[in-house]
Amino acid sequence: MKLTDLKTAFEKLHTESSKVLVGLEAPFELLVVALFSGGHVLLEGVPGTAKTLMAKTLAHMVQAKFTRVQFTPDLMPSDILGTSVFDIGSATFHLKKGPIFTQLLLADEINRAPAKTQSALLEAMEERQVNLEGERHVLDKPFMVIATQNPIEYEGTYPLPEAQLDRFMFKVLVPYSPIDVEVEILRRTHHGFDAHNLASAGLSAVITSGEVAEVRALAQQVTVEDGILKYIADINAASRRSPDLVLGASARAATHILLACKTFAALQGRDFVTPDDVKFIVPPVFRHRILLKPEAEIEGLNADAVIQRLLGNVEVPR
């Protein structure tokens, strides 16, 4: 596979996804970038905005094993990781693997589970492995977590701690659809579209899950000049000095920006990263990591507004 092949595959992913997804080109593009960068994604949007459908569509098109877990207050870590079960016949314990043993895990409404259950994902997300009963179990490649949460309903939820939020490469906002998009959704539904049967919509696979590693290797070959590296570091440092923020971006945020920029450039068929790539990638990398001061919120600012202010204050390399 070459960079030109990668650009063609990326365009085909867009074309195929449009058979199922309407008006979700930008969020879906970030899902693809995260997958090929080895990152995880937190999708935030109200119910009914096709967050689950996006995850299922991506898994279908890369032929990845897909598992969905509905997070609830009574969900236990063993419900995700698995547990040892005693076999009476052989008088031995054997491991009953949990849903974490997949390739693309959809953690639906992740903030409804208590912190102990949320933390069960930490090792899997960072190390791509699980320790059970003192044994190390390596997860299949590629492994990606797509988590969803509702930004409106807070009753009965457990906000994700900063340590877990930092494990997600992107936080992607999924807004309500414009009127014309909703009309198209209604038209497709009227003509028999079934979100539970993607094959019936003519959705076909574009690459195999095994080829994801090839794409990642290609992205690693993308050139990044020292000026771009300093630009990323300057933006990160500016977030820590910002008078609008209590908490700035971590060092992991900078590495996520770099990896995502290289992947995004590769998907465009380029072998180099530009400042515009950085500006495109910074908002979804930063928005769940920075913490606004109360004064900034009173002023009417949100995370994205502060991020744009940061980008405007950092000199762009030429």
N, C-alpha and C positions, 0 to 999 in steps of 0.2 A: 504494500500500500504506500502511495506517495501523497504529498500535500495536495496535489490536484485531485486525487481520488477522494481525499478527505473532504474537500470542499464540495465535491459532487454528492458524497454520502450525506453531508449536512443539509444540502439543498433538498435531497430526497426525503430526509427525515421531516423537513418542513412540509413538503408536498403531501407526504403520507399522513402526517398528523392532522392536516387540514380536512381530511375526510371525516375526522371524528371531532376535533376541537375547533371551536369558532371564537375568534377574537382573543385567543390566548397565545398568540405568537411570541410575545416578549417573555412571559413566565415560562413557557415551554422551552424557549431557547436557553434560558438560564439553567433549567433542569438538565438539558443536554450537556451544557458546559460543565456543570458540576459532576455529572457521571463520568465524563472523559477526563476530568481533573482529579478524580478519586475523592470527591467531597460529598457532603450530605446537605440536604436542603430542608429548611423550615418554611412551609407554606402557610401564610396567614390570610384568612378570608372567611366571610360568613358562610353558613351552610348553603349548599346548592350552587356553588360557583365552579364546579367541575374540578376540584382539587384531586379527588380520588381518580377521576377519569383521566387526568393528565398523567398520574403515576402509572395507571394500568396501560395507557397508550405507549408510554416510554418503554415499559417492560416488554410489551408485545413486539415493538419494533426492533428491539435488540435481543429478542429471544431469551430474556432473563427470567429465572424463576421468581414469581411474584407472590408475596404473602402480605395480607392485611391483618392488622391487630387493632381492635377497638379498645382504646385505653379507657378504663373506668376506675372509680375510687377503690374497688375491691380487687383490682388486678395485682397479682403477686409477682415478684421477680422470677419465680420458677415457672409462671405461666408464659414467660417470654423466653427464658433460657433453656428450660427443661429440667428434668429431675431424674434421680435414680429410682427404678422400679424393681421390686423383688419378684423374681420368677420362681414360683413354687416348684415347678417341674425340675429345673436345674439347680435350685437352691442357691442362685446367685443373683446379684444386682446387675441390671443393665440400664444404659442411659436411654431415656425417652427424650429425644431432642425436641426443643421448643421451636416456635416460629422464627426465632432469630437465625436459624440455619436455613437461610435463603440467599438470594442475590439482591433483590430489591424489596426492602421491607417498608411497608406503609404503616407508620405509627399514627393512627387516626385519633385526633383530639388528645395529643400527648399530655397536655396540661391538666387532664382530668385524673391522671394517676398520681398517687403520692410520690414524694421524693425518692423513697427507697426503690420503687419500681422504675422510675425514670432513670435512676443511677445505674440500673442493670444494663442500660444501653451504652454507658460511657466507655467501658473497655472494648466492646465490640466496635464502636464507632472509631476509636482511636487506633487500636491495635489489630483490628480485624480478627480477633480471637475471643474465646470465651473460656473461663476457668470454672469447671464444675467438678465437685467432689475431688478437688486436688489435681484434676487432669486438665491439660490444655487442649482445646479443640479449635483448630484453625477454620475460619469461615470460608465459604466458596468465593471465588473471584469472578466478576467484580462484586463487591458488597457495597450497597448504598442504602442509607436510611432517608426516607422522605417522611417528615412529620408534619402534621397539620394542627392548627389551633384556630379557635374562633376569637376575633379581637373584641367582640362585644360582650359576650356572656362570661362573667367572672365568678358567679356564684357556683360553689362546688368545684373550683379549679385550684390547682397548685402551680403557681408561676415557676417556670423553669429557672434554676439557679444559673448564675453567670458562667460557672464552670461547664455546664452542659450546653448553654447557648453558644459558647465559644467553640464547641465541637462542630457546629454547623458552618459550612462554607458560606452559604447564602441564606438570607431571609428574604423570601419572595412574596410580595403583596399580590393578592388575587382580588381585584375589585369587582363590583357589580358590572354587568355588561351594558354597553350603550344600547339604545333602542333598536338600531338597525341590526345589531348582533343578536339581540333577543328575538327579533322577527325571524332571522335566519334559523335560530335554534328551534323555534316553533314550527317553521316550515319543514325542517328535517324530521322533527318528531311526527308531524302530520303525515309525512311520507314513509313512516315506519322505522325510523332510526331507533336502535336498541342499544343503550349504553352498556348493557350487560353482555352483549354479543358483538365484540369488535370485528370479528371476522366477517360478519354479515354486512358491515359497512365497507368491505373491500380493503380493510387495513392489512398491509403485508409487512413482513419483516424487512429491514434494510441491511442490518449487519447481525452477526452472531455475538453472543456474550463473550465468546473467546477472542473476538477481534477487538474488543474494547481495550485490551492490553496493548494491541498494536497502535491504536489511536493514541493512547497515553504515551507510548514510546516516541511517536512522531511529534507530539506536542513538546516533549522534552528537548527536541532538537531545535526548537524555535530560539532565535537569537534575542538576547535582552542586553542592551547597552548599559554601561555604568550610569549614564544620565537617567535612564528609566528606573534603575534600581534605587538611585538616590531620590528620585521623585516619589516613589512608593514609600520610602523611609520617611521623607519629609512630611507626607500626608499623614502617616501614622503618628509621627511626633507632634504634628499640629493638633491632632485630636486630643492629645494629652495636655496640651497647653491651652486649649480652648476655654474661654471664660463662660461658655454656654454648657459645659459638660462637667459632671462629677467624675465620670469614668471614661477614659479614652480607649482606643483600640489596642489589642494585645499584639505581641510579636507574631502569634499564630495568624492574626488577621493579615499581617504583611505577607506572610508566606502564601496564604490563600489568595491574596490579590495577584501575586506573581504567578502562581500555578494556573489560576483561572485566565489571566491575561494571555499566557502562552497557549492555552487550549483555544481560547477565543480567536486568537490570531491564526492558529493552525486551521481552524474551521472555516476561516475566511480565505484560506489558501495562501496565507502569508507566512514567511519564515522569520518574521521580526515583529516585535511589540512596539506600538505607538503610544504616545500620551493619551490619545482618544480612547484606546483600549482600557487604559487605567481608569479614566473618568467614567467609563461605562460600567466597570466592574466594582468600583469602590462602594457605591450606595448599597447593593445587596450584601456586600461583605461587612459593612459597618453598622447597618441600621439596627441589628440585634445585639451589638456589642457595646455601643456607646450608651451612656446614661445621662439624661438631661438634668440640669439644675432646675429647681422649682421656678426660679425667676425666668428662665428661658421658656418654660411651659406657659407661665402667666403672660409672657410676651406674645404667645400664640405660635411659638416655634414647635416643630416636630423633628424627628430624627433626620428625615430627608432634607429639610430646610437647613439644618445645622451642617449636614454633610456638604451641601452645595456651597454654603458659606466657607467651609474649610477648603474646598477645592478652589474657590475663588481667591483665597489668601495664599496659596502655595504657587510659587513660580513654576511655570511649565518649561521643561527642557526643550531646547531647539535642536 
